[in-house]
């Protein structure tokens, strides 16, 4: 008779363990997701800054080359 109760007990224990672990894992997973979002935003901001600086350097170089008497360094 006891062997008929083993399966429901095991399933109940697993379900209870998953539910209990979920409460502990949720804040950890949430902080990981928040960290990923923050990192993505920071990378985008850095990329925008790098592109802006590169465009500025290109414009400065073109301006120098367009000046009369400036030769291309070889």
DOPA-15715 format. One record per atom (N, C-alpha, C): chain; x, z, y; residue in one letter; atom name; residue number from 1. Coordinates in pm, 1 decimal, always signed. Layout:
N
+--------+----------+----------+----------+---------+-------+-----+
! cadena !       c1 !       c3 !       c2 ! residuo ! atomo ! num !
+--------+----------+----------+----------+---------+-------+-----+
!      A !        X !        Z !        Y !       A !    CA ! NUM !
...
+--------+----------+----------+----------+---------+-------+-----+
END
This chain:
74
+--------+----------+----------+----------+---------+-------+-----+
! cadena !       c1 !       c3 !       c2 ! residuo ! atomo ! num !
+--------+----------+----------+----------+---------+-------+-----+
!      A !    +81.8 !     +0.0 !   -118.3 !       X !     N !   1 !
!      A !     +0.0 !     +0.0 !     +0.0 !       X !    CA !   1 !
!      A !    +86.7 !     +0.0 !   +125.3 !       X !     C !   1 !
!      A !   +195.7 !    +67.8 !   +120.6 !       X !     N !   2 !
!      A !   +284.6 !    +74.4 !   +235.7 !       X !    CA !   2 !
!      A !   +347.1 !    -61.1 !   +265.6 !       X !     C !   2 !
!      A !   +372.9 !   -140.7 !   +161.9 !       X !     N !   3 !
!      A !   +435.8 !   -270.7 !   +184.3 !       X !    CA !   3 !
!      A !   +343.6 !   -365.6 !   +261.7 !       X !     C !   3 !
!      A !   +213.1 !   -343.8 !   +264.4 !       X !     N !   4 !
!      A !   +121.3 !   -425.4 !   +343.0 !       X !    CA !   4 !
!      A !   +131.4 !   -392.1 !   +492.0 !       X !     C !   4 !
!      A !   +180.4 !   -277.1 !   +524.2 !       X !     N !   5 !
!      A !   +189.7 !   -234.6 !   +664.1 !       X !    CA !   5 !
!      A !   +325.1 !   -267.1 !   +725.3 !       X !     C !   5 !
!      A !   +420.9 !   -307.1 !   +645.8 !       X !     N !   6 !
!      A !   +555.2 !   -333.3 !   +696.9 !       X !    CA !   6 !
!      A !   +556.1 !   -450.9 !   +794.8 !       X !     C !   6 !
!      A !   +491.0 !   -561.2 !   +760.2 !       X !     N !   7 !
!      A !   +490.9 !   -678.8 !   +847.4 !       X !    CA !   7 !
!      A !   +428.4 !   -649.3 !   +983.5 !       X !     C !   7 !
!      A !   +310.1 !   -587.6 !   +989.8 !       X !     N !   8 !
!      A !   +255.0 !   -555.3 !  +1122.4 !       X !    CA !   8 !
!      A !   +341.9 !   -457.9 !  +1200.9 !       X !     C !   8 !
!      A !   +406.4 !   -365.2 !  +1131.9 !       X !     N !   9 !
!      A !   +495.7 !   -272.1 !  +1201.0 !       X !    CA !   9 !
!      A !   +617.4 !   -344.2 !  +1259.5 !       X !     C !   9 !
!      A !   +672.4 !   -437.0 !  +1181.5 !       X !     N !  10 !
!      A !   +788.6 !   -512.8 !  +1229.4 !       X !    CA !  10 !
!      A !   +748.6 !   -599.1 !  +1348.6 !       X !     C !  10 !
!      A !   +635.9 !   -669.5 !  +1336.6 !       X !     N !  11 !
!      A !   +589.1 !   -754.3 !  +1447.4 !       X !    CA !  11 !
!      A !   +561.7 !   -669.0 !  +1571.0 !       X !     C !  11 !
!      A !   +499.5 !   -554.7 !  +1552.6 !       X !     N !  12 !
!      A !   +471.4 !   -464.8 !  +1664.7 !       X !    CA !  12 !
!      A !   +598.9 !   -412.3 !  +1728.5 !       X !     C !  12 !
!      A !   +695.9 !   -379.1 !  +1645.5 !       X !     N !  13 !
!      A !   +823.2 !   -329.3 !  +1698.6 !       X !    CA !  13 !
!      A !   +895.1 !   -437.2 !  +1778.6 !       X !     C !  13 !
!      A !   +893.3 !   -560.5 !  +1726.4 !       X !     N !  14 !
!      A !   +957.6 !   -672.0 !  +1798.4 !       X !    CA !  14 !
!      A !   +885.4 !   -697.2 !  +1929.9 !       X !     C !  14 !
!      A !   +752.7 !   -699.6 !  +1926.7 !       X !     N !  15 !
!      A !   +675.0 !   -722.6 !  +2048.5 !       X !    CA !  15 !
!      A !   +700.4 !   -612.7 !  +2150.8 !       X !     C !  15 !
!      A !   +704.7 !   -489.6 !  +2104.1 !       X !     N !  16 !
!      A !   +732.8 !   -378.1 !  +2194.3 !       X !    CA !  16 !
!      A !   +873.2 !   -385.2 !  +2251.1 !       X !     C !  16 !
!      A !   +968.5 !   -425.4 !  +2167.9 !       X !     N !  17 !
!      A !  +1106.3 !   -437.8 !  +2214.7 !       X !    CA !  17 !
!      A !  +1122.0 !   -546.8 !  +2317.9 !       X !     C !  17 !
!      A !  +1054.3 !   -659.1 !  +2296.4 !       X !     N !  18 !
!      A !  +1061.8 !   -769.2 !  +2393.2 !       X !    CA !  18 !
!      A !   +997.8 !   -728.5 !  +2524.8 !       X !     C !  18 !
!      A !   +882.5 !   -661.3 !  +2516.5 !       X !     N !  19 !
!      A !   +814.3 !   -616.9 !  +2638.1 !       X !    CA !  19 !
!      A !   +899.9 !   -515.5 !  +2713.2 !       X !     C !  19 !
!      A !   +962.3 !   -425.3 !  +2640.5 !       X !     N !  20 !
!      A !  +1048.2 !   -326.1 !  +2704.6 !       X !    CA !  20 !
!      A !  +1171.7 !   -389.2 !  +2765.3 !       X !     C !  20 !
!      A !  +1231.7 !   -483.1 !  +2695.0 !       X !     N !  21 !
!      A !  +1349.9 !   -551.0 !  +2746.2 !       X !    CA !  21 !
!      A !  +1316.1 !   -637.2 !  +2867.3 !       X !     C !  21 !
!      A !  +1197.7 !   -691.5 !  +2869.4 !       X !     N !  22 !
!      A !  +1156.8 !   -778.2 !  +2980.9 !       X !    CA !  22 !
!      A !  +1161.0 !   -701.1 !  +3111.7 !       X !     C !  22 !
!      A !  +1116.5 !   -576.3 !  +3107.2 !       X !     N !  23 !
!      A !  +1117.0 !   -494.2 !  +3228.3 !       X !    CA !  23 !
!      A !  +1259.3 !   -468.1 !  +3276.9 !       X !     C !  23 !
!      A !  +1351.6 !   -457.4 !  +3184.3 !       X !     N !  24 !
!      A !  +1491.1 !   -434.6 !  +3221.6 !       X !    CA !  24 !
!      A !  +1561.0 !   -564.2 !  +3260.8 !       X !     C !  24 !
!      A !  +1524.6 !   -675.7 !  +3194.7 !       X !     N !  25 !
!      A !  +1591.0 !   -803.3 !  +3221.4 !       X !    CA !  25 !
!      A !  +1542.2 !   -868.6 !  +3348.7 !       X !     C !  25 !
!      A !  +1417.3 !   -847.7 !  +3385.8 !       X !     N !  26 !
!      A !  +1359.9 !   -917.3 !  +3499.8 !       X !    CA !  26 !
!      A !  +1440.8 !   -898.7 !  +3628.3 !       X !     C !  26 !
!      A !  +1477.9 !   -776.6 !  +3665.9 !       X !     N !  27 !
!      A !  +1558.1 !   -762.2 !  +3788.7 !       X !    CA !  27 !
!      A !  +1694.8 !   -830.2 !  +3778.9 !       X !     C !  27 !
!      A !  +1752.9 !   -829.5 !  +3661.5 !       X !     N !  28 !
!      A !  +1883.5 !   -892.7 !  +3644.0 !       X !    CA !  28 !
!      A !  +1870.9 !  -1044.1 !  +3658.0 !       X !     C !  28 !
!      A !  +1772.5 !  -1100.9 !  +3589.7 !       X !     N !  29 !
!      A !  +1751.7 !  -1246.2 !  +3597.4 !       X !    CA !  29 !
!      A !  +1713.9 !  -1285.1 !  +3739.6 !       X !     C !  29 !
!      A !  +1631.4 !  -1204.2 !  +3803.7 !       X !     N !  30 !
!      A !  +1590.3 !  -1233.4 !  +3941.3 !       X !    CA !  30 !
!      A !  +1710.3 !  -1233.1 !  +4035.2 !       X !     C !  30 !
!      A !  +1800.3 !  -1138.8 !  +4020.2 !       X !     N !  31 !
!      A !  +1919.1 !  -1134.6 !  +4106.4 !       X !    CA !  31 !
!      A !  +2010.8 !  -1253.9 !  +4079.4 !       X !     C !  31 !
!      A !  +2017.9 !  -1297.5 !  +3953.7 !       X !     N !  32 !
!      A !  +2097.8 !  -1415.8 !  +3921.8 !       X !    CA !  32 !
!      A !  +2038.4 !  -1539.1 !  +3988.6 !       X !     C !  32 !
!      A !  +1905.9 !  -1552.0 !  +3983.1 !       X !     N !  33 !
!      A !  +1839.2 !  -1665.8 !  +4046.1 !       X !    CA !  33 !
!      A !  +1859.4 !  -1661.5 !  +4197.2 !       X !     C !  33 !
!      A !  +1843.7 !  -1544.1 !  +4257.7 !       X !     N !  34 !
!      A !  +1864.2 !  -1531.1 !  +4402.1 !       X !    CA !  34 !
!      A !  +2008.0 !  -1567.5 !  +4439.9 !       X !     C !  34 !
!      A !  +2103.4 !  -1524.2 !  +4358.3 !       X !     N !  35 !
!      A !  +2243.3 !  -1557.7 !  +4384.0 !       X !    CA !  35 !
!      A !  +2267.4 !  -1707.4 !  +4375.7 !       X !     C !  35 !
!      A !  +2203.2 !  -1773.0 !  +4280.3 !       X !     N !  36 !
!      A !  +2215.5 !  -1918.6 !  +4268.4 !       X !    CA !  36 !
!      A !  +2157.4 !  -1990.4 !  +4388.2 !       X !     C !  36 !
!      A !  +2043.1 !  -1944.2 !  +4435.2 !       X !     N !  37 !
!      A !  +1981.4 !  -2005.3 !  +4553.5 !       X !    CA !  37 !
!      A !  +2070.0 !  -1985.3 !  +4675.4 !       X !     C !  37 !
!      A !  +2123.5 !  -1865.3 !  +4692.0 !       X !     N !  38 !
!      A !  +2211.5 !  -1837.1 !  +4805.6 !       X !    CA !  38 !
!      A !  +2338.1 !  -1922.7 !  +4798.8 !       X !     C !  38 !
!      A !  +2394.8 !  -1937.7 !  +4680.1 !       X !     N !  39 !
!      A !  +2515.4 !  -2020.2 !  +4664.1 !       X !    CA !  39 !
!      A !  +2485.6 !  -2166.3 !  +4696.5 !       X !     C !  39 !
!      A !  +2371.0 !  -2215.2 !  +4654.2 !       X !     N !  40 !
!      A !  +2332.5 !  -2353.5 !  +4682.6 !       X !    CA !  40 !
!      A !  +2318.1 !  -2375.2 !  +4832.9 !       X !     C !  40 !
!      A !  +2255.1 !  -2280.9 !  +4901.3 !       X !     N !  41 !
!      A !  +2241.0 !  -2291.3 !  +5046.9 !       X !    CA !  41 !
!      A !  +2376.8 !  -2289.4 !  +5116.2 !       X !     C !  41 !
!      A !  +2465.1 !  -2203.4 !  +5068.8 !       X !     N !  42 !
!      A !  +2598.6 !  -2193.8 !  +5129.7 !       X !    CA !  42 !
!      A !  +2676.4 !  -2323.3 !  +5107.7 !       X !     C !  42 !
!      A !  +2665.7 !  -2381.8 !  +4987.0 !       X !     N !  43 !
!      A !  +2735.5 !  -2507.4 !  +4959.0 !       X !    CA !  43 !
!      A !  +2681.4 !  -2619.5 !  +5046.8 !       X !     C !  43 !
!      A !  +2550.1 !  -2623.9 !  +5066.7 !       X !     N !  44 !
!      A !  +2491.8 !  -2726.3 !  +5153.8 !       X !    CA !  44 !
!      A !  +2539.4 !  -2710.5 !  +5296.7 !       X !     C !  44 !
!      A !  +2543.3 !  -2586.0 !  +5345.2 !       X !     N !  45 !
!      A !  +2590.7 !  -2561.2 !  +5480.8 !       X !    CA !  45 !
!      A !  +2737.6 !  -2601.6 !  +5495.1 !       X !     C !  45 !
!      A !  +2816.7 !  -2570.7 !  +5394.2 !       X !     N !  46 !
!      A !  +2958.1 !  -2608.2 !  +5396.4 !       X !    CA !  46 !
!      A !  +2973.5 !  -2759.5 !  +5394.4 !       X !     C !  46 !
!      A !  +2892.8 !  -2827.0 !  +5314.1 !       X !     N !  47 !
!      A !  +2899.3 !  -2973.5 !  +5307.1 !       X !    CA !  47 !
!      A !  +2863.2 !  -3035.4 !  +5441.4 !       X !     C !  47 !
!      A !  +2762.4 !  -2981.9 !  +5508.1 !       X !     N !  48 !
!      A !  +2723.4 !  -3033.7 !  +5639.8 !       X !    CA !  48 !
!      A !  +2837.8 !  -3015.6 !  +5739.0 !       X !     C !  48 !
!      A !  +2902.7 !  -2900.4 !  +5734.3 !       X !     N !  49 !
!      A !  +3015.5 !  -2873.1 !  +5824.3 !       X !    CA !  49 !
!      A !  +3131.7 !  -2967.9 !  +5796.5 !       X !     C !  49 !
!      A !  +3162.6 !  -2990.2 !  +5669.6 !       X !     N !  50 !
!      A !  +3272.6 !  -3079.4 !  +5632.3 !       X !    CA !  50 !
!      A !  +3243.7 !  -3222.5 !  +5678.0 !       X !     C !  50 !
!      A !  +3121.7 !  -3267.6 !  +5658.2 !       X !     N !  51 !
!      A !  +3085.2 !  -3403.9 !  +5700.8 !       X !    CA !  51 !
!      A !  +3095.5 !  -3416.0 !  +5852.7 !       X !     C !  51 !
!      A !  +3048.9 !  -3315.6 !  +5924.9 !       X !     N !  52 !
!      A !  +3056.5 !  -3319.6 !  +6071.0 !       X !    CA !  52 !
!      A !  +3201.2 !  -3322.6 !  +6118.5 !       X !     C !  52 !
!      A !  +3285.4 !  -3240.4 !  +6057.6 !       X !     N !  53 !
!      A !  +3427.3 !  -3238.7 !  +6095.4 !       X !    CA !  53 !
!      A !  +3495.1 !  -3371.7 !  +6062.4 !       X !     C !  53 !
!      A !  +3462.4 !  -3429.1 !  +5948.7 !       X !     N !  54 !
!      A !  +3520.7 !  -3556.7 !  +5909.6 !       X !    CA !  54 !
!      A !  +3479.6 !  -3666.1 !  +6007.0 !       X !     C !  54 !
!      A !  +3353.1 !  -3669.9 !  +6045.1 !       X !     N !  55 !
!      A !  +3306.7 !  -3769.2 !  +6142.6 !       X !    CA !  55 !
!      A !  +3378.5 !  -3752.8 !  +6276.4 !       X !     C !  55 !
!      A !  +3398.4 !  -3627.8 !  +6316.0 !       X !     N !  56 !
!      A !  +3469.5 !  -3600.5 !  +6441.7 !       X !    CA !  56 !
!      A !  +3613.1 !  -3652.6 !  +6434.8 !       X !     C !  56 !
!      A !  +3679.8 !  -3627.9 !  +6322.6 !       X !     N !  57 !
!      A !  +3817.2 !  -3675.9 !  +6306.0 !       X !    CA !  57 !
!      A !  +3823.8 !  -3829.2 !  +6306.8 !       X !     C !  57 !
!      A !  +3726.3 !  -3893.1 !  +6242.7 !       X !     N !  58 !
!      A !  +3722.9 !  -4039.4 !  +6239.5 !       X !    CA !  58 !
!      A !  +3703.2 !  -4094.8 !  +6380.4 !       X !     C !  58 !
!      A !  +3613.2 !  -4035.7 !  +6456.3 !       X !     N !  59 !
!      A !  +3589.7 !  -4081.1 !  +6593.4 !       X !    CA !  59 !
!      A !  +3714.9 !  -4062.9 !  +6679.9 !       X !     C !  59 !
!      A !  +3783.7 !  -3949.5 !  +6663.7 !       X !     N !  60 !
!      A !  +3907.6 !  -3926.9 !  +6739.1 !       X !    CA !  60 !
!      A !  +4013.4 !  -4030.1 !  +6702.1 !       X !     C !  60 !
!      A !  +4027.0 !  -4059.5 !  +6573.8 !       X !     N !  61 !
!      A !  +4126.3 !  -4157.6 !  +6528.9 !       X !    CA !  61 !
!      A !  +4092.8 !  -4296.2 !  +6583.0 !       X !     C !  61 !
!      A !  +3965.9 !  -4334.4 !  +6579.2 !       X !     N !  62 !
!      A !  +3925.8 !  -4465.1 !  +6633.9 !       X !    CA !  62 !
!      A !  +3951.7 !  -4473.5 !  +6782.9 !       X !     C !  62 !
!      A !  +3924.4 !  -4363.9 !  +6853.4 !       X !     N !  63 !
!      A !  +3948.4 !  -4361.4 !  +6998.0 !       X !    CA !  63 !
!      A !  +4096.7 !  -4378.1 !  +7028.7 !       X !     C !  63 !
!      A !  +4181.8 !  -4313.2 !  +6951.3 !       X !     N !  64 !
!      A !  +4326.6 !  -4326.5 !  +6972.1 !       X !    CA !  64 !
!      A !  +4372.5 !  -4469.0 !  +6945.2 !       X !     C !  64 !
!      A !  +4320.1 !  -4529.6 !  +6837.0 !       X !     N !  65 !
!      A !  +4361.4 !  -4666.0 !  +6804.4 !       X !    CA !  65 !
!      A !  +4307.1 !  -4769.2 !  +6902.4 !       X !     C !  65 !
!      A !  +4194.1 !  -4740.8 !  +6963.6 !       X !     N !  66 !
!      A !  +4134.7 !  -4833.7 !  +7059.6 !       X !    CA !  66 !
!      A !  +4204.0 !  -4829.6 !  +7194.2 !       X !     C !  66 !
!      A !  +4282.4 !  -4726.9 !  +7222.4 !       X !     N !  67 !
!      A !  +4353.9 !  -4718.2 !  +7350.2 !       X !    CA !  67 !
!      A !  +4457.0 !  -4830.8 !  +7356.7 !       X !     C !  67 !
!      A !  +4474.9 !  -4885.6 !  +7475.1 !       X !     N !  68 !
!      A !  +4571.0 !  -4994.7 !  +7493.4 !       X !    CA !  68 !
!      A !  +4713.1 !  -4944.5 !  +7469.1 !       X !     C !  68 !
!      A !  +4789.5 !  -5022.2 !  +7395.0 !       X !     N !  69 !
!      A !  +4929.7 !  -4989.8 !  +7371.3 !       X !    CA !  69 !
!      A !  +4952.4 !  -4898.8 !  +7251.6 !       X !     C !  69 !
!      A !  +4850.8 !  -4855.8 !  +7183.8 !       X !     N !  70 !
!      A !  +4868.9 !  -4770.9 !  +7066.8 !       X !    CA !  70 !
!      A !  +4888.4 !  -4860.1 !  +6944.4 !       X !     C !  70 !
!      A !  +4998.0 !  -4834.2 !  +6874.3 !       X !     N !  71 !
!      A !  +5025.8 !  -4912.7 !  +6754.3 !       X !    CA !  71 !
!      A !  +4995.3 !  -4827.9 !  +6630.5 !       X !     C !  71 !
!      A !  +4957.8 !  -4894.2 !  +6526.0 !       X !     N !  72 !
!      A !  +4930.4 !  -4826.6 !  +6399.9 !       X !    CA !  72 !
!      A !  +5061.4 !  -4776.7 !  +6339.7 !       X !     C !  72 !
!      A !  +5074.5 !  -4647.6 !  +6311.6 !       X !     N !  73 !
!      A !  +5199.4 !  -4598.7 !  +6249.9 !       X !    CA !  73 !
!      A !  +5213.0 !  -4650.1 !  +6107.7 !       X !     C !  73 !
!      A !  +5333.4 !  -4695.6 !  +6076.6 !       X !     N !  74 !
!      A !  +5357.8 !  -4751.4 !  +5943.4 !       X !    CA !  74 !
!      A !  +5452.3 !  -4661.7 !  +5867.3 !       X !     C !  74 !
+--------+----------+----------+----------+---------+-------+-----+
END
